[in-house]
């Protein structure tokens, strides 16, 4: 092999490796709601403008905050207030500091909608009725004004701010029934309810999908992004983007 050609090839490979290793990115530990409402809509536009990739570390709220504490993420996101978030972390024995140690930013608010299949004849449900359904004390739709049919509670295995807020405000933090139709995440709930006339569950977003109807007033909560200390340069560019032109992508 020609020695000069070999040296050129080696330099090209080294340059490629260095450029790949130094690819700009910002790491965010968060879950489904933040991904769907904020990061998926802005990802391409942000990368095209800045050259920075948004890398998601998919996690429940408490593990997401732990990723921030360990330095594995530039920021963490959850659909909770910062105070509620830190309280949950403390209960889970995750080492966190006082509220003042964190800087929070709310790019958007989110709605949790308690929904059933559109074919379900049940009307609006009270807090006590919802609590009875989701704890398992009420197991038939006829007991709340619907048809004689078993109630199917759809509940994701991956926790989220929506579920945490619902359990606190509606269920008074009582455990959810064991007789559930478990889906992987909040993203799977609408399809499960649309396909099951007896189903009830919590759907997040700004509007209902076809095949669903609300049976209680929506619960509004903030999508909170937090970081500690001075933000990294890449995180600062992401925050600036969200506050400025990113608003047009976040519906």
N, C-alpha and C positions, 0 to 999 in steps of 0.2 A: 504493500500500500504506500502511495506517495506520502512522505512525511508531512509536507505542507498541508495536504488535503486532510490528513488525520488531525492536525492541530486545529484547523478551521472547524471541522466537525465537532471536536471536543469543546471549542469555545461556544459554538452554537447551542450545544446541549446544556452547558453550564449557564448560559444566558437565559435559556428557557426555564431551567429549574429555579434560578434566582427570581425571575419575574413571576413565576407561578407561586413561589413561596411567599412573595411580598404582595400578593393580590389584596387590595383594600377591602376590608369588611367591617361590619359592626354587628356584634352578637347581642341578640335580645332573647331572654328567657321568658316565654309566655305560652298561652294556650290558644284554643280554637277561636274564641271571640275576637281577640286582638288581631290574630292573623287574618281573619275574614274581613273585619271592619277597617283595619288600618294598613297592615303591611302588604297583603296581597294586592290591594288597589294601587299602592304607591311604588311597589318594588321596581318595576321596569323603568318608570319615569325617573326615580331617584338614581338608579344605576346609570341610566343614559346621561344624566346631568353631571354626576359626581364620579362615576367609575367605582363606586362603593357598593358591595353586595350586602344585603340584609340577610344575616344567617340566623335562623330561628332555632333555639334550643327548646323543644316542645316540652312543657311541664305544667303541672297543676300550680295554683298560686303559691303555696308554701314552698315546694321544691324550686320554683322559679326564683323566689326571693333568696333561697339558699345558694343558688347558682351565682347570684349577684354578690352575696356575702363572701363566697369563696374566690371571687375574682374571675370566674369563668365566663361571665357575661358583662357587657358594658351597661346594660340596663335590664330591668324586669318589668313585665306588664301583667295586669290582672284587672278584671271587671269588679273591683272593690274599692272602697275608700282606703287610703293609706292606713288610717287608724284601725279599721277592721282587719286589714291584711296583717299588720304587725301583731295584733291580738291573736290571730290564728297561728301565726308563726311561733309566738311564745308558748301557746298551748301545746304545740307540736315539738317543743324543746329545741327549736331552731334558734341559734344565737342571733339576736337582732338588737339594734340600738334604739334609742329614743327617736321619736318622730323627727326631731330637729336635725338628725344626722342624715336624713334623706331629702332629696329634692324631687318633688313630684310634678307631673305635667299631665293634664287631662286633654287629650286630643278630641274626644267625642264622648257623648253619653249613649248608653245602650238600653234597650227595652227587653225585659223578660216577659213573654206572653204565655199565659197558661192556656193551653189549647187542647181541643179534642177533634176527632174526625168530623167533617162537615155533616155527615149523615146522622150524627148523634143528636137526639131530640132534647137533650138536657139544656136548660137555660143558664143564666148567670149563677155562679156558685159563691157562697159566703166563705169567709176565712175558716170558720169552723168546719164546713163541709169539705173544703180543700184539705184541711189538716187531717180530717178523718179518712179521706181517700188515700193520701200519700203516706199515712202511718199504718194503713191497713185496717183501721177500725170500721171503715165503710168499704164493702167489697162488691156491691151490686149497684148498677145505675138506677134501679127502681127506687132506691133509698134516697136519691137526691132529685127525683122528678124525671128520670129517664126510663128507658125500656128495661125489661127484666133480662139483664145480661151482666156477666161478670166484668168488673173494672180491670183494665190492663194498664198498670202504671209503667210508663217508659222512663227509664233512669240511666244516664250514662255511667260507665265504670270510671271514666276519667273525670275527676272533679273539676269545678269551674266556679268563678265568681257568681254566676247566675244561680247555681245550685246552693251555694253557701248563703247567699242573700235570701233565697226562697226558704231555706230551712230556718233561718233566723226569724224572718218576718211572718211567715205563714205557719210553719210547723213548730214554732217556739223551740227550735233546736232538738226536737224529738227525732229518733232514728226513722229513716224511711222504711217502709214495709219490705219484708223479705221476698214477697211474691211480686217480683218486678220483671218486666221485659227489659233486660239490660242490653244497651247498645254501647258502642265504644266511646263516642264523644257526643257533644252537643250537635255536631254537624249531622249526626245520624238520626236525630229525634224527629224532624219533620217527615222524613220518608216512612219511619216506623208508624207514626200516627196516621198518615195518609193511607197506609195499607191495612190499618186495623180499626174497624168501626168501634171497638170497645176501648180504644187507647186514650190516654191522657198524658200530657207531658209539658215540659217547659221549652219554649222555642225563643231564640234570641234573634234580634235584627230590628229592622225598621218597618217591615210590612209582613203580613201573613202570606204564606205560600198557598197555592191552590189546594183545595181539599181539607183545609183546616179552618177552625173558628175559635174565637176567644170565649172563655167562660168566666173571666174575672178581669178586673182592671190590670193593665200592664204595670210592672214594677220597673222604675227607672233607676239606673245606677251608673257611676262613672267608669270609664276605662282609664285606669291610672298607670302611667309609666313612671318608674322611679330609678334614680341612680344616686351614687354616693360621691361626695367630693366634686372636684372639677370634672366635667364630662370630657371624655377622650375627644380628640379632634374629629374623628369619624362620627361619634355620637352627636357632637355639637352640630355637624352638618346635617345629620338626620333630623334633629330637633328643629333646626332652622327651616328645613324643607317642609316639614309637617305644618309648621306655623304659617308658612307663606303659601307657595303654590300647591303644596300637598293638600290643602283644604279642598281643592276642586276635585280631588280623587276620592276623598273620604266622605261617603254619603251617610 
